[in-house]
């Protein structure tokens, strides 16, 4: 594993899918990075300010109900879900992959993770590819609206 300051970068959905093939229990976290997050392995509820007992993250493991669909398409769907966060949380927020132990659930039912091992950054090209892939599915899937009321 690399240090948090010089993590490798994955640039494609295929690279993320390959990483998932080598490791189980992976999560993606959108933040300013492990160097910041590992100083205090805790998130904060954005609405109430209550400290949470781990880092909020989103699981990457493929669910059984996905059946034989493409892992790359699963990755696209998972990354697409939170691609809006850099716009909401400000400069320097980007996705990175970690392995860790789930300790509980946050207010949005997201996993809270401790014993964090940073694995890699996810490049903006992969996020662009995820958004394009989900857009290609829109006729079959419908739309997923993000944002306030």
FIMI-727343 format. One record per residue: x, y, z of N, C-alpha, C, O, CB in turn. Coordinates in steps of 0.1 Angstrom, whole numbers, plus 5000, padded with zeros to 4 digits. Glycine has a CB too. Layout:
XYZXYZXYZXYZXYZ
...
END
This chain:
500849885000500050005000500950125000501950125006499050005012
500550234993501250354993500850445004499750415011500950434979
501650545007501250635018500050725012499850735000502450725022
499250785021498050855017498450975008497651014999497350915029
499651025009500051135000500351094986500151184977501251205006
500750974984501050934970500450804966501050714961502550914969
499150804968498350684963498350674948498450774941496850694969
498250544943498150534929496750584924495850604933498250384925
496650614912495450664906494850574896495550524887495650804900
493550534897492850454886492050554878491450644883491950344893
492150524865491550624855490350574848489750644840492550664846
490050444849488950384841488050294850488450254861489550294830
486850274845485950184852486450044853486249974863484550184845
487150004842487749874842488849854853488949744859488449844828
489649954855490649944866490049934880490449854888491550074865
488950004882488249994895487649854896487749794907487050104896
487049804885486449664885487549564888487349464895485749634872
488749584882489849484885490249494900490549384906491049524876
490349614905490649624919489649554928489949484938490649774923
488349564924487249494932487449344930487049264939485949534926
487949294919488249154917489349094926489348984930488549124903
490249184931491349144939491049164954491649094962492549234936
490049254957489749284971488249274973487549324965490349414976
487849234985486449244989486349345000487349385006485849104994
485149405002485049495013485649635010486149705019485649445026
485449674997486049804993484949914994483749884993486549794979
485350034996484450144997485050264989486250264987484150195012
484150344985484550474979484150584988483050584994483950494964
485150684990484850794999485150924991486150924984485650785012
484351014992484451144985484951244996484151285005483151194978
486151294995486651385005487951455000488251434988486951315019
488651525009489851585005491051485006492151515003490151705014
490751365010491651255009492051195023491751245033492851305003
492751085022493151015034494051085043493951075055493850885030
494951175038495851245047495051335056495451345068496751335038
493951395052493051465060492151375069492051395081492151565052
491551275063490551195070491151105080490551075091489851105060
492451065078492950965088493551035100493950965110494050885081
493551165100493951245112492951225124493251225135494151395109
491651205119490551185129489551095121488651155114489951315134
489550965123488750875115487350885120486750805127489250725117
486751005116485351035120484751125110485451215105485251095134
483451105107482751195098481851275107481751255119481951125087
481151375102480151455109478851455101478951475089480751595112
477751445108476451455102476351605097476351695105475251415112
476151625084476151755079474951835084475051955085476051745064
473851775087472651845092472751885106472452005110471451755090
473151795115473151825129474551855135474651915146472651705137
475551825128476951845133477451735142478451745148477051975140
476551635145476951525154478151445148478051405136475751435156
479151425156480251335151479851195150479051145158481451345161
480351125140480050985137481250905140482350945139479550965122
481050775144482150685148483050625137483650525139481650585157
483050685125483850635114483650725102482950825103483450485111
484350695092484250765079483050725071482850605070485550755071
482250815067481150775058481750735045482550815039480050885057
481250625039481750575026480650495020479650465026483050495028
480850465007479850385000480450254995481550254989479250464988
479750144997480350014994480449994979479650044971479449904999
481549934974481749894960481349754957481149724946483149924956
481349664967481049524964479749504956478749574959480949444978
479849424947478649394938477649314946477949214952479049324925
476449354946475349284952474849174944474949174931474149384955
474349064950473848944943472748974933472748914923473348844953
471849074936470749104928471249164914470449174905469849204935
472449204914473049264901473249154891473249174879474349334903
473249024896473348904888474548914878475648934883472048884879
474348884865475548874856475749004848476448994838475348754847
475249114853475549234846476949274848477649224857474549354852
477449364840478849404840479249474853478549554859479049504828
480449434858481049494870481349644867481149724875482249414874
481849674854482149804851480849894851480850014856482749814837
479749844847478449914848478049934863477550044866477349834840
478249834871478049854886478949964891478450054898478349714893
480149964888481050074892480550204887480550304895482550044887
480150214875479650344870478450384878478350504881479250324855
477550294881476350334889476750374903476250474908475450214890
477750314909478150344923478850484923478650564932479050244928
479650514913480350634912479450754908479550864914481550634902
478550724900477550824895476750874907476350994908476650764885
476350784916475550824928476050944935475251024940475450704937
477350964936477851064945478851164937479551244943478651004956
478751164924479651244916479251394918480051484914479451214901
478151424924477751564927478551624939478551744941476251574929
479151544947479751584960480851694958480951784966480251474967
481751684948482751784947482151924945482652024949483651754936
481051934938480352054936479752114948479652234951479252044925
479252024957478552054969479552084981479352174988477651954974
480652004981481552014992482752104990483552134999482051884997
482952144977484052244974485352184969485452064966484352314986
486252274966487552234960488252124968488252124980488452354958
488952044961489751934967489051804970489651714974490351994979
487751804969486951684972486951594960486651634949485451714976
487451474962487551374951487351234957487551214969488851394943
487051134948486851004953488150924955489150934947485950924943
488150844965489250744967488750614972487650614979490350804977
489450514970489050374974489750334986490950364988489250274962
489050274995489650225008489050085011488050045006489350325019
489750025020489349905026489249935041490050005046490349775023
488249875048488049905062487049815068486449725062487750055064
486749845081485749765088484549855091484649965097486349715102
483449805087482149875089481849865104481749765110481049825080
481549985110481349995124479850035127479350015138482250095131
479150085117477750135119477250195106477850185096477650225131
476150265108475550335097475350485101474950515112474150265093
475450565091475250715092473750745090472950655088476150795083
473450875091472050925090471450895077470250895076472051065093
472250875066471650845053471750695050471750645039472350925042
472050615061472150465060473450425053473650315049471050405053
474450525052475750495046476550425056476550455068476350625041
477450335052478350265061479350365067479750465061479150155054
479650345080480650415087481850325089481650215094480150475101
483050355084484150265083485350315092485650435092484650255069
485950215099487150245107488250145102487950075092486850225122
489450145108490550065104490750085089490849985081490249915107
490850205085490850245071492250215064493250255070490450385069
492250155053493450135045493250195031492450145023493849985043
493850315028493650375015494250295004495350245006494250525015
493550274993494150194982494550284970495550264964493150094978
493650374966493950454954492950564953491850574959493850364941
493350664945492450774940491650724928492150644921493250904938
490550784926489750764913489850894905489450994910488250714916
490450884893490651004885489351054879488350984878491550964873
489351184876488151244871487651174858486451174855488451394868
488651124850488251054838487350934841486350914833489551004830
487550864852486650754855485250804859484250744856487250674867
485150924865483850984869483151024856481951004855484051104879
483851084847483251124834482751004827481651004821484351194825
483550894827483050764821481850714828480950654821484250664821
481850724841480650674848479450754844478350694842480850684864
479550884844478350964840477950934826476750934823478751114841
478850914817478550884803477850744802476850724794479750884794
478350644809477750514809476350514815475450444809478650414817
476150584826474750594831473850664822472650624820474750664845
474350764815473450844805473050744794471950754789474250964800
473950654790473650564779472550464783471850404775474950484775
472350444796471350354802470050414804469050344807471850294815
469950544802468750624806467450564799466450564806468950764802
467550524787466250474781465750344788464550324789466550434766
466750264793466350144800466150164815465250104821467450034798
466950254821466950274835466050384840465450384851468250294840
465850484832465150604837466150704841467350694838464150574848
465750804849466650904853466850904868465950854875466251044849
467950954873468250964887468451104890469551164887469450874891
467551174896467651314899468351334912468151264922466251374900
469351424912470051464924469851614927469551684917471551434923
469951654939469751794942468651814951467851724955469651874930
468451944955467351984964466051994958465951974945467652114971
465052024966463652034960463452164953462352184948462652024971
END
